Amino acid sequence: MLIGGVKEAVKYLKTNIKERLKMDNIEDVSYLLGIKIKQNRRKGTIFSSQKLYIDKILKKFGIQNCKSVSTPMDPNFKLVPSTDSNQDLSFSFRKAVGLLNFMTSCSRPDIAYVISILSQFLEQPSIIHVASFKRVLCYLQGTKSLELSLGGLQNSLDILGYSNSV
């Protein structure tokens, strides 16, 4: 998928790629790799979302009717490495975290931090780590209609900064 602000540059790039690779020319993409894509050419914006992907993951783990939570991670809870006595070997934790890691780079940067924390426990996940993963799923259940907005035409090029100093 090629995205660009200058039509001539995109056209030039497409021509060069077509000379080397087989490529389909689809003007308006609505879904790509499970990502819903909406664009507004006039405003110069692209929105991406993964509602269907979230629904699929919720169903896969059997919690499609879970109660939503307002944050992906409990701010008062610190995850620690597991001991052999509290390991959960029945759950494919590495694969589960990987499914959500894909989302962090496509449409859901809001879960990137908690996924990076959970990724630290891929070797020996405990019941607590699995519960924390499921909390992320409950968060996604409540926020699955959110979209990532990219681009947009700016009215000015002013630099705006804020400071907390006295």
CYANA upper distance limits for C-alpha pairs under 8 A (distance plus 0.5 A):
  2 LEU  CA     10 VAL  CA      7.52
  2 LEU  CA     14 LYS  CA      8.46
  3 ILE  CA     10 VAL  CA      7.68
  4 GLY  CA      9 ALA  CA      7.92
  4 GLY  CA     10 VAL  CA      6.42
  5 GLY  CA     10 VAL  CA      8.46
  6 VAL  CA     10 VAL  CA      7.00
  7 LYS  CA     11 LYS  CA      6.56
  8 GLU  CA     12 TYR  CA      6.56
  9 ALA  CA     13 LEU  CA      6.68
 10 VAL  CA     14 LYS  CA      6.60
 11 LYS  CA     15 THR  CA      6.71
 12 TYR  CA     16 ASN  CA      6.87
 13 LEU  CA     17 ILE  CA      6.68
 14 LYS  CA     18 LYS  CA      6.55
 15 THR  CA     19 GLU  CA      6.92
 16 ASN  CA     20 ARG  CA      7.43
 17 ILE  CA     21 LEU  CA      6.34
 17 ILE  CA     23 MET  CA      8.15
 18 LYS  CA     22 LYS  CA      6.49
 18 LYS  CA     23 MET  CA      6.37
 29 VAL  CA     37 ILE  CA      7.12
 29 VAL  CA     38 LYS  CA      8.35
 30 SER  CA     36 LYS  CA      6.23
 30 SER  CA     37 ILE  CA      5.38
 30 SER  CA     38 LYS  CA      6.77
 31 TYR  CA     35 ILE  CA      5.89
 31 TYR  CA     36 LYS  CA      5.06
 31 TYR  CA     37 ILE  CA      6.22
 32 LEU  CA     36 LYS  CA      7.18
 32 LEU  CA     37 ILE  CA      7.89
 34 GLY  CA     50 GLN  CA      7.08
 34 GLY  CA     52 LEU  CA      7.88
 34 GLY  CA     53 TYR  CA      6.74
 35 ILE  CA     48 SER  CA      6.83
 35 ILE  CA     49 SER  CA      6.28
 35 ILE  CA     50 GLN  CA      5.61
 35 ILE  CA     53 TYR  CA      8.22
 35 ILE  CA    106 CYS  CA      7.94
 35 ILE  CA    107 SER  CA      8.29
 36 LYS  CA     47 PHE  CA      8.47
 36 LYS  CA     48 SER  CA      5.99
 36 LYS  CA     49 SER  CA      5.69
 36 LYS  CA     50 GLN  CA      6.54
 37 ILE  CA     46 ILE  CA      7.42
 37 ILE  CA     47 PHE  CA      6.19
 37 ILE  CA     48 SER  CA      5.21
 37 ILE  CA     49 SER  CA      7.31
 38 LYS  CA     46 ILE  CA      6.19
 38 LYS  CA     47 PHE  CA      5.57
 38 LYS  CA     48 SER  CA      7.03
 39 GLN  CA     44 GLY  CA      8.04
 39 GLN  CA     45 THR  CA      6.16
 39 GLN  CA     46 ILE  CA      4.79
 39 GLN  CA     47 PHE  CA      6.65
 40 ASN  CA     44 GLY  CA      6.25
 40 ASN  CA     45 THR  CA      5.73
 40 ASN  CA     46 ILE  CA      6.90
 41 ARG  CA     45 THR  CA      7.08
 43 LYS  CA    152 GLY  CA      6.07
 43 LYS  CA    153 LEU  CA      6.35
 44 GLY  CA    151 GLY  CA      6.41
 44 GLY  CA    152 GLY  CA      5.20
 44 GLY  CA    153 LEU  CA      6.32
 45 THR  CA    149 SER  CA      7.27
 45 THR  CA    150 LEU  CA      6.11
 45 THR  CA    151 GLY  CA      5.18
 45 THR  CA    152 GLY  CA      5.26
 45 THR  CA    153 LEU  CA      8.30
 46 ILE  CA    149 SER  CA      6.36
 46 ILE  CA    150 LEU  CA      5.66
 46 ILE  CA    151 GLY  CA      6.98
 47 PHE  CA    147 GLU  CA      6.42
 47 PHE  CA    148 LEU  CA      5.88
 47 PHE  CA    149 SER  CA      5.07
 47 PHE  CA    150 LEU  CA      6.73
 48 SER  CA    106 CYS  CA      7.86
 48 SER  CA    107 SER  CA      6.12
 48 SER  CA    147 GLU  CA      5.97
 48 SER  CA    148 LEU  CA      5.70
 48 SER  CA    149 SER  CA      7.28
 49 SER  CA    106 CYS  CA      8.43
 49 SER  CA    107 SER  CA      5.93
 49 SER  CA    108 ARG  CA      8.38
 49 SER  CA    144 LYS  CA      8.48
 49 SER  CA    145 SER  CA      7.91
 49 SER  CA    146 LEU  CA      7.21
 49 SER  CA    147 GLU  CA      5.24
 49 SER  CA    148 LEU  CA      6.90
 50 GLN  CA     54 ILE  CA      6.68
 50 GLN  CA    103 MET  CA      8.19
 50 GLN  CA    107 SER  CA      7.22
 50 GLN  CA    144 LYS  CA      7.72
 50 GLN  CA    147 GLU  CA      8.49
 51 LYS  CA     55 ASP  CA      6.71
 51 LYS  CA    144 LYS  CA      5.63
 51 LYS  CA    145 SER  CA      6.62
 52 LEU  CA     56 LYS  CA      6.64
 53 TYR  CA     57 ILE  CA      6.77
 54 ILE  CA     58 LEU  CA      6.60
 54 ILE  CA    140 LEU  CA      7.41
 54 ILE  CA    141 GLN  CA      7.83
 54 ILE  CA    144 LYS  CA      7.17
 55 ASP  CA     59 LYS  CA      6.66
 55 ASP  CA     64 GLN  CA      7.38
 55 ASP  CA    141 GLN  CA      8.27
 56 LYS  CA     60 LYS  CA      6.59
 57 ILE  CA     61 PHE  CA      6.85
 57 ILE  CA     99 LEU  CA      8.40
 58 LEU  CA     62 GLY  CA      6.59
 58 LEU  CA     63 ILE  CA      5.78
 58 LEU  CA     64 GLN  CA      5.15
 58 LEU  CA    137 LEU  CA      7.17
 58 LEU  CA    141 GLN  CA      8.17
 59 LYS  CA     63 ILE  CA      6.60
 59 LYS  CA     64 GLN  CA      5.65
 63 ILE  CA    138 CYS  CA      8.49
 64 GLN  CA    141 GLN  CA      8.02
 66 CYS  CA    138 CYS  CA      6.45
 66 CYS  CA    141 GLN  CA      7.84
 67 LYS  CA    138 CYS  CA      6.75
 67 LYS  CA    141 GLN  CA      8.27
 67 LYS  CA    142 GLY  CA      8.34
 68 SER  CA    138 CYS  CA      5.20
 68 SER  CA    139 TYR  CA      5.87
 68 SER  CA    140 LEU  CA      8.03
 68 SER  CA    141 GLN  CA      6.22
 68 SER  CA    142 GLY  CA      5.21
 69 VAL  CA    135 ARG  CA      7.90
 69 VAL  CA    138 CYS  CA      6.37
 69 VAL  CA    139 TYR  CA      5.40
 69 VAL  CA    142 GLY  CA      7.22
 70 SER  CA    139 TYR  CA      6.65
 70 SER  CA    142 GLY  CA      8.09
 71 THR  CA    136 VAL  CA      8.37
 71 THR  CA    139 TYR  CA      6.56
 72 PRO  CA    111 ILE  CA      7.07
 72 PRO  CA    114 VAL  CA      7.43
 72 PRO  CA    135 ARG  CA      6.70
 72 PRO  CA    136 VAL  CA      5.07
 72 PRO  CA    137 LEU  CA      8.35
 72 PRO  CA    138 CYS  CA      8.25
 72 PRO  CA    139 TYR  CA      5.69
 72 PRO  CA    140 LEU  CA      8.22
 73 MET  CA    114 VAL  CA      6.86
 73 MET  CA    132 SER  CA      7.43
 73 MET  CA    135 ARG  CA      7.33
 73 MET  CA    136 VAL  CA      7.18
 79 LEU  CA    128 ILE  CA      8.17
 79 LEU  CA    129 HIS  CA      7.66
 81 PRO  CA    121 PHE  CA      7.14
 81 PRO  CA    124 GLN  CA      7.87
 81 PRO  CA    125 PRO  CA      8.08
 81 PRO  CA    126 SER  CA      8.30
 82 SER  CA     86 ASN  CA      6.89
 82 SER  CA     87 GLN  CA      6.84
 82 SER  CA    124 GLN  CA      6.77
 82 SER  CA    125 PRO  CA      6.80
 82 SER  CA    126 SER  CA      5.80
 83 THR  CA     87 GLN  CA      7.10
 83 THR  CA    126 SER  CA      8.13
 86 ASN  CA    126 SER  CA      5.91
 86 ASN  CA    127 ILE  CA      6.72
 87 GLN  CA    124 GLN  CA      7.12
 87 GLN  CA    125 PRO  CA      6.37
 87 GLN  CA    126 SER  CA      4.54
 87 GLN  CA    127 ILE  CA      6.58
 88 ASP  CA    125 PRO  CA      6.78
 88 ASP  CA    126 SER  CA      5.54
 88 ASP  CA    127 ILE  CA      5.81
 88 ASP  CA    130 VAL  CA      8.17
 89 LEU  CA    125 PRO  CA      8.35
 91 PHE  CA    130 VAL  CA      8.23
 92 SER  CA     96 ALA  CA      6.69
 93 PHE  CA     97 VAL  CA      6.58
 93 PHE  CA    122 LEU  CA      6.92
 93 PHE  CA    125 PRO  CA      7.26
 93 PHE  CA    130 VAL  CA      7.48
 94 ARG  CA     98 GLY  CA      6.63
 94 ARG  CA    119 SER  CA      8.27
 94 ARG  CA    122 LEU  CA      5.78
 94 ARG  CA    123 GLU  CA      8.28
 95 LYS  CA     99 LEU  CA      6.83
 96 ALA  CA    100 LEU  CA      7.35
 97 VAL  CA    101 ASN  CA      6.58
 97 VAL  CA    115 ILE  CA      7.26
 97 VAL  CA    118 LEU  CA      7.69
 97 VAL  CA    119 SER  CA      7.37
 97 VAL  CA    133 PHE  CA      7.89
 98 GLY  CA    102 PHE  CA      6.92
 99 LEU  CA    103 MET  CA      7.67
100 LEU  CA    104 THR  CA      7.24
100 LEU  CA    115 ILE  CA      7.72
101 ASN  CA    105 SER  CA      7.71
101 ASN  CA    112 ALA  CA      7.75
101 ASN  CA    115 ILE  CA      6.89
102 PHE  CA    106 CYS  CA      7.21
103 MET  CA    107 SER  CA      6.29
103 MET  CA    108 ARG  CA      5.97
103 MET  CA    109 PRO  CA      8.07
104 THR  CA    108 ARG  CA      5.14
104 THR  CA    109 PRO  CA      5.08
104 THR  CA    110 ASP  CA      7.78
104 THR  CA    111 ILE  CA      6.77
104 THR  CA    112 ALA  CA      5.79
105 SER  CA    109 PRO  CA      6.97
107 SER  CA    147 GLU  CA      7.19
107 SER  CA    148 LEU  CA      5.81
108 ARG  CA    112 ALA  CA      7.90
108 ARG  CA    147 GLU  CA      8.45
108 ARG  CA    148 LEU  CA      7.45
111 ILE  CA    115 ILE  CA      6.68
111 ILE  CA    136 VAL  CA      8.10
112 ALA  CA    116 SER  CA      6.63
113 TYR  CA    117 ILE  CA      6.87
114 VAL  CA    118 LEU  CA      6.64
114 VAL  CA    136 VAL  CA      8.43
115 ILE  CA    119 SER  CA      6.46
116 SER  CA    120 GLN  CA      7.33
117 ILE  CA    121 PHE  CA      8.20
118 LEU  CA    122 LEU  CA      7.66
118 LEU  CA    129 HIS  CA      7.45
118 LEU  CA    132 SER  CA      8.44
118 LEU  CA    133 PHE  CA      7.84
121 PHE  CA    125 PRO  CA      5.89
121 PHE  CA    129 HIS  CA      7.98
125 PRO  CA    129 HIS  CA      6.17
125 PRO  CA    130 VAL  CA      7.46
126 SER  CA    130 VAL  CA      6.96
127 ILE  CA    131 ALA  CA      6.68
128 ILE  CA    132 SER  CA      6.68
129 HIS  CA    133 PHE  CA      6.72
130 VAL  CA    134 LYS  CA      6.74
131 ALA  CA    135 ARG  CA      6.73
132 SER  CA    136 VAL  CA      7.09
133 PHE  CA    137 LEU  CA      7.14
134 LYS  CA    138 CYS  CA      6.80
135 ARG  CA    139 TYR  CA      6.71
136 VAL  CA    140 LEU  CA      6.71
137 LEU  CA    141 GLN  CA      6.63
138 CYS  CA    142 GLY  CA      7.09
139 TYR  CA    143 THR  CA      6.82
140 LEU  CA    144 LYS  CA      5.78
